[in-house]
């Protein structure tokens, strides 16, 4: 309200300035008028001897230089009577002056003009000071009102952003729910009646187990208690097994320790099929390597033609990728190979961005796995200070899902800034799937815990925004952690659209769920619906050198047949030997990707 008054008062400043200027001008004019002319009557006189009667004789006594002027009131006053200045020199001159004429006043209202000048100038000055005083009085309240409005606008902007983020999160969760429901319907539609009966029985048993857990929580009965057991029975130590015995028992049994294991398995499958990037965060001993191998195996099972590259600090197999020469063991003294893999990965990704929308749907997955990335990223930053790999990862994180491109970064601590992405804020983090693991394990005869990564995010409002949701996740985590601590089984907190807390299953010997693997679905289809006698033959994927040669033929400028000599001159094929190029050409000819012409020349079928 004060601000509106202040703005209206400012808008009236022009009229006020005009008023002050007019008053000051009138005052100056009146002041100048008061200093001009005379206010009273004047008497012009001279001294003429009374004995002279002729005008001619009188004129020499009233010449212009002998005429005098004085106020009329003083002329007739005795005290101010004029004296003859020549009386001493000419004794016969009279002492009394002779009045010649009366000069009327030229400015009889001189005092009034002066008074008017004082009033107008004073009015202008007072009006200016009054406006200045009013502005000073309004300024503190206006400043306070502006500050309050600024705070309100900031709060409104923050609430609007939070509302948009929450709406986007709800839309994403609804999309995930709809997609999961569609996939489940497709799976169920391909099951036989016998398989449907088995699946329904598993669902019933899972529901009963969850109901039993909720009943135990409501009644206060311990989770590990059998019917009729008390806390004293559970606390007895004579029926417990040691840590090594417990680990052996866990490895030799395939029973479910917690109903949330099925949720964990579904979450891992969703992460493998997700088109967005993932950060796998776990301390040593938490099952990070086993989980990563499971994700790679799941990706290759769903998409055998997936283009996967691995940069790791250790020379593991990674589900056979090492044998396919897709694993780069990082060398801190010579990191050029890792840099080249990242650059080539980003180059392939940029080629996909140039494709029209109609060709994006059939693209195979292009995945870069960054294992032990904290150590590798630190070394790369030291060796290549002017190489911004973080911007490449940010591009893939935000837009890569449109082109079936993503990365999976394996970290030892919850330090997402170590990915190299400088703008890893709360909004950017929503595009990144999170998979965090914690466990209690035995190493070298000593028990060790690695739950710190999980417990760190439970108190982070920027990771889990809602306080109520954080409390629910924390309560579920403490429940699952008890089972994890007792059975040396990792506990998972994952974010794939929404947060999930579950106990990790035994991935190494976990039986595959019904209708969850593509291979199983293909087998059911062939047995139930494929009536042809010839089995379905899946084409063998091309080797790496064959892929590179095929890319060379697709990107060459001149559409003329090429020879082996032309291939040996190409930059992208310079790393292959002559025999490898010959084998790659033979493979492409066999699969009818290229045509073999006369004189040992080759061309694409559409040339």
C-alpha positions as CSV (number, residue, x, y, z in Angstrom):
1,X,0.0,0.0,0.0
2,X,2.8,2.4,0.9
3,X,4.6,1.5,-2.3
4,X,1.5,2.6,-4.4
5,X,1.4,5.9,-2.5
6,X,5.1,6.4,-3.1
7,X,4.7,5.7,-6.8
8,X,1.8,8.0,-7.1
9,X,3.7,10.7,-5.2
10,X,6.6,10.2,-7.6
11,X,4.3,10.5,-10.6
12,X,3.1,13.9,-9.2
13,X,6.6,15.2,-9.1
14,X,6.3,16.9,-12.5
15,X,3.3,18.9,-11.5
16,X,5.0,19.8,-8.2
17,X,8.2,21.0,-10.0
18,X,6.1,23.1,-12.4
19,X,4.3,24.7,-9.4
20,X,7.6,25.4,-7.6
21,X,9.1,26.9,-10.8
22,X,6.1,29.1,-11.4
23,X,6.0,30.4,-7.8
24,X,9.8,31.0,-7.8
25,X,9.5,32.9,-11.2
26,X,6.7,35.1,-10.0
27,X,8.6,35.8,-6.7
28,X,11.7,36.8,-8.7
29,X,9.6,39.1,-11.0
30,X,8.0,40.7,-7.9
31,X,11.4,41.1,-6.3
32,X,12.8,42.8,-9.3
33,X,9.7,45.0,-9.5
34,X,10.1,46.1,-5.9
35,X,13.7,47.4,-6.6
36,X,12.6,49.7,-9.5
37,X,11.1,53.3,-9.4
38,X,10.2,55.5,-6.4
39,X,7.5,55.0,-3.9
40,X,6.9,58.7,-2.7
41,X,6.5,62.2,-4.3
42,X,9.6,64.3,-4.9
43,X,10.1,68.1,-5.0
44,X,12.3,69.8,-7.5
45,X,13.6,73.1,-6.1
46,X,16.3,75.8,-6.3
47,X,17.3,79.0,-4.5
48,X,16.1,82.2,-6.1
49,X,16.5,85.7,-4.4
50,X,13.2,87.2,-3.7
51,X,14.4,90.6,-5.0
52,X,14.6,89.4,-8.6
53,X,11.4,89.7,-10.4
54,X,12.4,89.3,-14.0
55,X,12.4,85.8,-15.4
56,X,15.6,86.4,-17.2
57,X,17.4,87.2,-14.0
58,X,15.9,84.3,-12.2
59,X,17.0,81.7,-14.8
60,X,20.7,81.9,-13.9
61,X,19.8,80.8,-10.3
62,X,17.8,77.8,-11.6
63,X,20.2,76.3,-14.1
64,X,20.1,72.4,-14.3
65,X,23.2,72.1,-12.2
66,X,21.6,74.3,-9.4
67,X,18.3,72.3,-9.2
68,X,17.8,69.8,-6.4
69,X,15.4,67.0,-5.6
70,X,14.2,65.7,-2.2
71,X,11.2,63.9,-0.8
72,X,8.1,66.1,-0.5
73,X,7.6,65.2,3.2
74,X,11.1,66.2,4.1
75,X,10.9,69.4,2.0
76,X,8.1,70.8,4.2
77,X,9.6,69.6,7.5
78,X,11.5,72.1,9.6
79,X,14.1,69.5,10.5
80,X,14.8,68.6,7.0
81,X,14.5,72.1,5.4
82,X,17.0,72.5,2.6
83,X,19.9,74.8,3.0
84,X,21.4,76.9,0.3
85,X,24.8,75.5,-0.6
86,X,26.0,78.9,-1.8
87,X,24.8,80.9,1.1
88,X,28.3,81.5,2.4
89,X,29.6,82.7,-0.9
90,X,26.7,84.9,-1.9
91,X,25.2,86.6,1.1
92,X,22.2,88.0,-0.7
93,X,20.9,84.5,-1.7
94,X,17.9,83.5,0.4
95,X,18.1,80.6,2.8
96,X,14.6,79.3,1.8
97,X,14.3,77.2,-1.3
98,X,11.8,77.9,-4.1
99,X,9.7,74.8,-5.2
100,X,9.7,74.4,-8.9
101,X,7.5,71.3,-9.4
102,X,6.4,68.1,-7.7
103,X,7.5,64.8,-9.3
104,X,4.8,62.1,-8.9
105,X,6.0,58.6,-7.6
106,X,6.8,56.1,-10.4
107,X,6.2,52.9,-8.2
108,X,3.8,53.8,-5.4
109,X,3.2,50.0,-4.6
110,X,6.9,49.1,-4.1
111,X,6.4,47.5,-0.6
112,X,3.5,45.4,-1.9
113,X,5.7,44.0,-4.7
114,X,8.4,43.2,-2.2
115,X,6.0,41.5,0.1
116,X,4.6,39.5,-2.8
117,X,8.1,38.4,-3.8
118,X,8.8,37.2,-0.3
119,X,5.5,35.2,-0.2
120,X,6.0,33.6,-3.6
121,X,9.6,32.6,-3.1
122,X,8.9,31.4,0.4
123,X,5.9,29.4,-0.9
124,X,8.1,27.7,-3.6
125,X,10.8,26.9,-1.0
126,X,8.3,25.5,1.5
127,X,6.5,23.4,-1.2
128,X,9.9,21.9,-2.3
129,X,10.9,21.1,1.3
130,X,7.5,19.6,2.1
131,X,7.8,17.2,-0.8
132,X,11.3,16.2,0.3
133,X,10.1,15.7,3.8
134,X,7.2,13.5,2.6
135,X,9.6,11.4,0.5
136,X,11.9,10.8,3.5
137,X,8.8,9.8,5.6
138,X,7.6,7.2,3.0
139,X,11.1,5.7,2.1
140,X,11.5,3.3,5.1
141,X,8.1,1.8,4.8
142,X,8.4,1.5,1.0
143,X,11.9,-0.2,1.4
144,X,10.4,-2.7,3.8
145,X,7.5,-3.4,1.5
146,X,9.8,-3.9,-1.5
147,X,11.9,-6.4,0.6
148,X,8.8,-8.3,1.7
149,X,7.6,-8.5,-1.9
150,X,11.0,-9.7,-3.1
151,X,11.0,-12.5,-0.5
152,X,7.4,-13.5,-1.4
153,X,8.3,-13.6,-5.2
154,X,11.4,-15.8,-4.4
155,X,9.2,-18.1,-2.3
156,X,6.6,-18.3,-5.0
157,X,9.2,-19.0,-7.7
158,X,10.7,-21.8,-5.5
159,X,7.2,-23.3,-4.9
160,X,6.5,-23.2,-8.6
161,X,9.7,-25.0,-9.5
162,X,8.9,-27.6,-6.7
163,X,5.4,-28.0,-8.1
164,X,6.7,-28.6,-11.6
165,X,9.4,-31.1,-10.4
166,X,6.7,-32.9,-8.4
167,X,4.3,-33.0,-11.3
168,X,7.1,-34.3,-13.6
169,X,7.9,-37.0,-11.0
170,X,4.3,-38.0,-10.8
171,X,4.1,-38.2,-14.6
172,X,7.3,-40.3,-14.7
173,X,6.0,-42.7,-12.0
174,X,2.7,-43.1,-13.8
175,X,4.6,-43.8,-17.0
176,X,6.7,-46.4,-15.3
177,X,3.7,-47.9,-13.7
178,X,1.9,-48.1,-17.1
179,X,5.0,-49.5,-18.8
180,X,5.4,-52.1,-16.1
181,X,1.8,-53.0,-16.3
182,X,2.0,-53.3,-20.1
183,X,5.1,-55.5,-19.9
184,X,3.4,-57.7,-17.2
185,X,0.3,-58.1,-19.4
186,X,2.5,-59.1,-22.4
187,X,4.3,-61.6,-20.3
188,X,1.1,-63.1,-18.8
189,X,-0.5,-63.3,-22.3
190,X,2.4,-65.5,-23.5
191,X,2.2,-68.0,-20.5
192,X,0.6,-71.3,-20.7
193,X,-2.2,-72.2,-18.2
194,X,0.3,-74.3,-16.2
195,X,2.7,-71.4,-16.0
196,X,-0.1,-69.0,-15.0
197,X,-1.0,-71.3,-12.2
198,X,2.6,-71.4,-10.9
199,X,2.8,-67.6,-11.2
200,X,-0.4,-67.1,-9.3
201,X,0.8,-69.4,-6.6
202,X,4.0,-67.4,-6.3
203,X,2.1,-64.2,-6.0
204,X,-0.1,-65.7,-3.3
205,X,2.9,-66.9,-1.3
206,X,4.5,-63.5,-1.6
207,X,1.4,-61.7,-0.4
208,X,1.1,-64.1,2.6
209,X,4.8,-63.4,3.5
210,X,4.3,-59.7,3.3
211,X,1.1,-60.0,5.4
212,X,3.0,-62.1,8.0
213,X,5.7,-59.4,8.2
214,X,3.1,-56.7,8.8
215,X,1.4,-58.8,11.4
216,X,4.7,-59.3,13.2
217,X,5.3,-55.6,13.2
218,X,1.8,-54.9,14.5
219,X,1.9,-57.5,17.3
220,X,5.5,-56.8,18.3
221,X,6.7,-60.4,17.6
222,X,10.4,-60.5,16.5
223,X,11.0,-60.9,12.8
224,X,13.2,-64.1,13.2
225,X,10.8,-65.7,15.8
226,X,9.0,-68.9,15.2
227,X,5.5,-69.4,16.4
228,X,5.6,-69.8,20.2
229,X,9.1,-68.4,20.6
230,X,9.8,-65.5,23.0
231,X,12.6,-63.0,23.2
232,X,14.4,-65.2,25.8
233,X,14.4,-68.1,23.4
234,X,15.8,-66.0,20.6
235,X,18.5,-64.5,22.9
236,X,19.9,-68.0,23.8
237,X,23.3,-68.5,22.4
238,X,23.5,-72.2,22.3
239,X,21.4,-72.6,19.1
240,X,23.3,-69.8,17.1
241,X,25.8,-70.4,14.3
242,X,29.1,-68.6,14.0
243,X,29.8,-66.0,11.3
244,X,31.7,-68.4,9.0
245,X,29.0,-71.1,9.5
246,X,26.3,-68.5,8.8
247,X,28.0,-67.4,5.6
248,X,28.4,-71.1,4.4
249,X,24.7,-71.7,5.2
250,X,23.7,-68.7,3.2
251,X,25.7,-69.7,0.2
252,X,24.3,-73.3,0.2
253,X,20.7,-72.3,0.6
254,X,18.4,-70.7,-1.9
255,X,15.5,-69.8,0.3
256,X,14.2,-66.2,0.4
257,X,15.2,-64.3,3.5
258,X,12.9,-61.4,3.0
259,X,9.9,-60.7,0.7
260,X,11.6,-57.6,-0.7
261,X,14.1,-59.8,-2.6
262,X,11.6,-60.1,-5.5
263,X,11.3,-56.3,-5.5
264,X,15.1,-56.0,-5.6
265,X,15.3,-58.4,-8.5
266,X,12.6,-56.5,-10.4
267,X,14.4,-53.2,-9.7
268,X,17.7,-54.6,-11.1
269,X,15.9,-55.8,-14.2
270,X,14.3,-52.3,-14.6
271,X,17.7,-50.7,-14.3
272,X,19.1,-53.0,-16.9
273,X,16.3,-52.1,-19.3
274,X,16.2,-48.4,-18.4
275,X,17.1,-46.0,-21.1
276,X,18.7,-43.5,-18.7
277,X,22.1,-43.6,-17.1
278,X,22.8,-45.2,-13.7
279,X,25.2,-44.5,-10.8
280,X,26.1,-47.7,-8.8
281,X,27.4,-46.5,-5.4
282,X,28.8,-49.1,-2.9
283,X,31.8,-49.4,-0.6
284,X,34.1,-52.4,-1.0
285,X,32.5,-55.7,0.0
286,X,29.0,-54.5,-0.7
287,X,28.4,-56.7,-3.8
288,X,29.1,-54.0,-6.3
289,X,31.0,-56.2,-8.8
290,X,28.4,-59.0,-8.7
291,X,25.6,-56.5,-9.2
292,X,27.4,-54.8,-12.1
293,X,28.0,-58.2,-13.8
294,X,24.3,-59.0,-13.3
295,X,23.3,-55.8,-15.1
296,X,25.7,-56.5,-17.9
297,X,24.4,-60.0,-18.3
298,X,20.8,-58.8,-18.3
299,X,21.5,-56.2,-20.9
300,X,23.2,-58.7,-23.2
301,X,20.4,-61.2,-22.7
302,X,17.8,-58.6,-23.8
303,X,19.9,-57.1,-26.5
304,X,22.7,-59.4,-27.8
305,X,23.8,-56.7,-30.3
306,X,24.4,-54.1,-27.6
307,X,27.5,-52.0,-28.1
308,X,29.1,-52.0,-24.6
309,X,32.5,-50.7,-23.6
310,X,34.1,-51.0,-20.1
311,X,36.8,-48.8,-18.6
312,X,37.9,-50.4,-15.3
313,X,40.9,-50.4,-12.9
314,X,40.9,-54.2,-12.8
315,X,41.1,-56.8,-15.6
316,X,37.8,-58.7,-14.9
317,X,35.8,-60.6,-17.5
318,X,32.6,-58.5,-17.3
319,X,30.4,-61.2,-18.7
320,X,32.8,-62.0,-21.6
321,X,33.4,-58.4,-22.7
322,X,37.1,-58.8,-22.0
323,X,37.3,-61.7,-24.4
324,X,35.6,-59.5,-27.0
325,X,38.3,-56.8,-26.4
326,X,35.7,-54.4,-25.0
327,X,37.4,-54.0,-21.6
328,X,40.0,-51.2,-21.2
329,X,42.2,-51.7,-18.1
330,X,43.1,-48.1,-17.0
331,X,46.8,-47.4,-16.8
332,X,47.5,-44.2,-14.8
333,X,50.8,-43.7,-16.5
334,X,49.4,-44.1,-20.0
335,X,45.7,-43.1,-19.9
336,X,45.4,-42.3,-23.6
337,X,43.5,-45.5,-24.4
338,X,40.8,-44.7,-21.9
339,X,40.5,-41.2,-23.3
340,X,40.2,-42.6,-26.8
341,X,37.4,-44.9,-25.7
342,X,35.4,-42.1,-24.2
343,X,36.0,-39.9,-27.3
344,X,35.0,-42.7,-29.7
345,X,31.9,-43.5,-27.5
346,X,30.9,-39.8,-27.7
347,X,31.6,-39.7,-31.5
348,X,29.3,-42.7,-32.0
349,X,26.7,-41.0,-29.9
350,X,26.9,-37.8,-32.0
351,X,26.4,-39.9,-35.1
352,X,23.2,-41.2,-33.6
353,X,22.0,-37.6,-32.9
354,X,22.2,-36.9,-36.7
355,X,19.8,-39.8,-37.5
356,X,16.1,-38.9,-38.2
357,X,13.4,-39.9,-35.8
358,X,12.3,-42.9,-37.9
359,X,15.7,-44.6,-37.5
360,X,16.1,-44.2,-33.7
361,X,13.7,-46.9,-32.7
362,X,15.8,-49.7,-34.0
363,X,19.1,-48.5,-32.6
364,X,20.9,-51.1,-30.4
365,X,22.0,-50.0,-26.9
366,X,25.2,-48.0,-26.8
367,X,26.6,-48.2,-23.2
368,X,29.8,-47.1,-21.5
369,X,30.5,-48.7,-18.2
370,X,32.9,-46.7,-15.9
371,X,34.1,-49.1,-13.2
372,X,35.9,-47.7,-10.2
373,X,35.3,-44.3,-11.8
374,X,36.4,-42.1,-8.8
375,X,40.1,-43.2,-9.2
376,X,40.0,-43.1,-13.0
377,X,38.3,-39.7,-13.2
378,X,40.9,-38.2,-10.8
379,X,43.7,-39.4,-12.9
380,X,42.1,-38.3,-16.2
381,X,41.6,-34.8,-14.7
382,X,45.3,-34.6,-13.8
383,X,46.6,-35.8,-17.2
384,X,44.1,-33.8,-19.4
385,X,43.3,-30.6,-17.6
386,X,41.8,-29.0,-20.8
387,X,39.7,-32.1,-21.8
388,X,36.2,-31.7,-20.5
389,X,34.8,-35.3,-20.4
390,X,32.2,-34.2,-17.9
391,X,30.3,-32.2,-20.6
392,X,30.2,-35.4,-22.7
393,X,28.7,-37.4,-19.8
394,X,26.2,-34.6,-19.1
395,X,25.1,-34.6,-22.7
396,X,24.5,-38.4,-22.6
397,X,22.8,-38.1,-19.2
398,X,20.2,-35.5,-20.4
399,X,19.6,-36.5,-24.0
400,X,21.2,-39.9,-24.5
401,X,18.0,-41.7,-23.6
402,X,16.4,-40.5,-26.9
403,X,19.2,-42.4,-28.8
404,X,19.4,-45.6,-26.7
405,X,22.7,-44.3,-25.2
406,X,23.7,-44.3,-21.6
407,X,26.5,-44.9,-19.1
408,X,26.8,-46.9,-15.9
409,X,29.3,-45.4,-13.4
410,X,30.5,-47.6,-10.5
411,X,31.6,-45.4,-7.5
412,X,32.9,-46.2,-4.1
413,X,31.4,-43.2,-2.3
414,X,28.4,-41.0,-2.7
415,X,30.2,-38.2,-4.5
416,X,28.3,-37.7,-7.7
417,X,30.4,-34.5,-8.5
418,X,33.3,-36.9,-9.1
419,X,31.6,-38.0,-12.3
420,X,33.0,-34.8,-13.8
421,X,29.6,-33.2,-14.3
422,X,29.8,-29.7,-12.8
423,X,26.1,-29.0,-13.0
424,X,25.0,-32.0,-10.9
425,X,22.2,-30.2,-9.1
426,X,18.9,-31.5,-7.7
427,X,17.2,-31.2,-11.1
428,X,20.0,-32.9,-13.0
429,X,20.2,-35.7,-10.5
430,X,16.6,-36.6,-11.3
431,X,17.8,-37.8,-14.7
432,X,20.2,-40.3,-13.1
433,X,19.2,-43.6,-11.7
434,X,20.7,-44.4,-8.3
435,X,21.7,-47.9,-7.0
436,X,23.3,-47.9,-3.6
437,X,24.4,-51.0,-1.7
438,X,25.4,-51.7,1.9
439,X,26.5,-54.9,3.6
440,X,28.1,-56.6,6.6
441,X,30.8,-59.0,5.5
442,X,33.7,-61.0,6.8
443,X,37.2,-60.5,5.4
444,X,40.4,-62.0,6.8
445,X,38.5,-63.3,9.8
446,X,37.2,-59.8,10.7
447,X,33.7,-58.5,10.5
448,X,33.3,-55.2,8.5
449,X,30.3,-53.0,7.7
450,X,29.7,-50.8,4.7
451,X,26.3,-49.2,5.4
452,X,27.7,-45.7,5.4
453,X,26.7,-44.8,1.8
454,X,23.1,-45.8,2.5
455,X,22.7,-44.0,5.8
456,X,24.3,-40.9,4.2
457,X,21.4,-40.2,1.9
458,X,18.7,-41.0,4.5
459,X,19.4,-37.5,6.0
460,X,19.9,-35.7,2.7
461,X,16.9,-33.5,1.7
462,X,18.4,-32.8,-1.7
463,X,18.4,-36.6,-2.5
464,X,15.0,-37.6,-0.9
465,X,13.0,-34.3,-0.8
466,X,10.0,-35.2,1.2
467,X,10.4,-35.5,5.0
468,X,7.6,-38.1,5.2
469,X,9.1,-40.1,2.4
470,X,12.5,-40.0,4.1
471,X,11.1,-41.3,7.3
472,X,9.3,-44.1,5.5
473,X,12.4,-45.1,3.6
474,X,14.5,-44.9,6.8
475,X,12.0,-47.2,8.6
476,X,12.0,-49.7,5.8
477,X,15.8,-49.5,5.7
478,X,16.2,-50.3,9.4
479,X,13.9,-53.3,9.0
480,X,15.8,-54.7,6.0
481,X,19.2,-53.9,7.6
482,X,18.4,-56.2,10.4
483,X,18.0,-59.1,8.0
484,X,21.1,-58.0,6.0
485,X,23.2,-57.8,9.2
486,X,22.2,-61.2,10.4
487,X,22.6,-63.0,7.0
488,X,25.5,-61.1,5.4
489,X,23.3,-60.2,2.5
490,X,23.5,-56.7,0.9
491,X,20.7,-54.2,1.2
492,X,19.7,-52.0,-1.7
493,X,18.4,-48.4,-1.9
494,X,17.5,-47.6,-5.5
495,X,15.9,-44.7,-7.3
496,X,14.3,-45.6,-10.6
497,X,11.6,-43.0,-10.8
498,X,10.9,-43.6,-7.1
499,X,12.9,-44.9,-4.2
500,X,13.0,-48.6,-3.4
501,X,14.5,-50.3,-0.3
502,X,15.0,-54.1,-0.5
503,X,17.2,-57.0,0.4
504,X,19.5,-58.1,-2.5
505,X,18.9,-61.7,-3.7
506,X,21.6,-64.2,-4.3
507,X,22.5,-63.1,-7.8
508,X,25.2,-65.8,-8.4
509,X,22.7,-68.7,-8.1
510,X,19.4,-66.9,-8.3
511,X,16.9,-68.9,-10.4
512,X,15.4,-66.9,-13.2
513,X,11.8,-65.8,-12.6
514,X,9.0,-67.1,-14.8
515,X,8.4,-65.2,-18.0
516,X,11.1,-62.6,-17.2
517,X,13.8,-63.6,-19.6
518,X,13.7,-63.2,-23.4
519,X,15.3,-66.6,-23.9
520,X,12.5,-68.3,-21.9
521,X,9.8,-66.4,-23.8
522,X,11.4,-67.4,-27.1
523,X,11.4,-71.0,-26.0
524,X,7.7,-70.9,-24.9
525,X,6.8,-69.2,-28.3
526,X,8.6,-71.9,-30.3
527,X,7.0,-74.7,-28.3
528,X,3.5,-73.3,-28.3
529,X,3.0,-71.2,-31.4
530,X,5.9,-71.8,-33.9
531,X,4.6,-74.8,-36.0
532,X,7.3,-74.7,-38.6
533,X,9.8,-77.5,-38.5
534,X,12.8,-75.3,-39.0
535,X,14.2,-73.8,-35.8
536,X,14.7,-70.1,-35.6
537,X,18.3,-69.1,-36.3
538,X,19.6,-66.0,-34.7
539,X,22.3,-64.3,-36.9
540,X,25.7,-64.1,-35.3
541,X,26.7,-60.5,-34.5
542,X,29.4,-59.0,-36.7
543,X,33.0,-58.8,-35.4
544,X,34.5,-55.5,-34.5
545,X,36.7,-55.3,-37.7
546,X,33.6,-56.2,-39.8
547,X,31.6,-53.4,-38.2
548,X,34.4,-50.9,-38.8
549,X,34.7,-51.9,-42.5
550,X,30.9,-51.7,-42.9
551,X,31.0,-48.2,-41.4
552,X,33.8,-47.2,-43.8
553,X,31.6,-48.3,-46.8
554,X,28.6,-46.4,-45.5
555,X,30.5,-43.1,-44.9
556,X,32.8,-43.1,-47.9
557,X,32.2,-40.1,-50.2
558,X,32.8,-41.7,-53.6
559,X,30.4,-44.5,-54.3
560,X,32.9,-46.6,-56.3
561,X,34.1,-50.1,-55.7
562,X,36.9,-50.3,-53.1
563,X,39.8,-52.7,-53.0
564,X,41.9,-54.0,-50.0
565,X,44.5,-51.4,-50.8
566,X,41.9,-48.6,-50.3
567,X,40.9,-50.1,-47.0
568,X,44.5,-50.2,-45.8
569,X,44.7,-46.4,-46.5
570,X,41.6,-45.5,-44.4
571,X,42.3,-43.8,-41.1
572,X,39.6,-45.7,-39.2
573,X,41.0,-49.1,-40.3
574,X,44.7,-48.3,-39.8
575,X,44.8,-50.3,-36.5
576,X,44.0,-53.6,-38.2
577,X,46.3,-56.0,-40.0
578,X,45.8,-57.1,-43.6
579,X,44.7,-60.6,-42.6
580,X,42.1,-59.0,-40.2
581,X,40.8,-56.8,-43.0
582,X,40.5,-59.9,-45.3
583,X,38.6,-61.8,-42.6
584,X,36.3,-58.9,-42.0
585,X,35.5,-58.6,-45.8
586,X,34.8,-62.3,-46.0
587,X,32.4,-62.0,-43.1
588,X,30.6,-59.1,-44.7
589,X,30.3,-60.9,-48.0
590,X,29.0,-64.0,-46.3
591,X,26.3,-62.1,-44.5
592,X,25.5,-60.2,-47.8
593,X,26.3,-56.8,-46.3
594,X,28.6,-56.0,-49.2
595,X,29.1,-57.4,-52.7
596,X,32.3,-58.9,-54.0
597,X,33.0,-57.7,-57.5
598,X,35.6,-58.7,-60.1
599,X,39.3,-57.8,-59.6
600,X,38.9,-58.2,-55.8
601,X,36.8,-55.0,-55.4
602,X,33.9,-54.6,-53.0
603,X,30.8,-52.3,-52.9
604,X,27.5,-51.9,-51.0
605,X,24.4,-53.5,-52.6
606,X,22.7,-50.1,-53.0
607,X,25.6,-48.4,-54.9
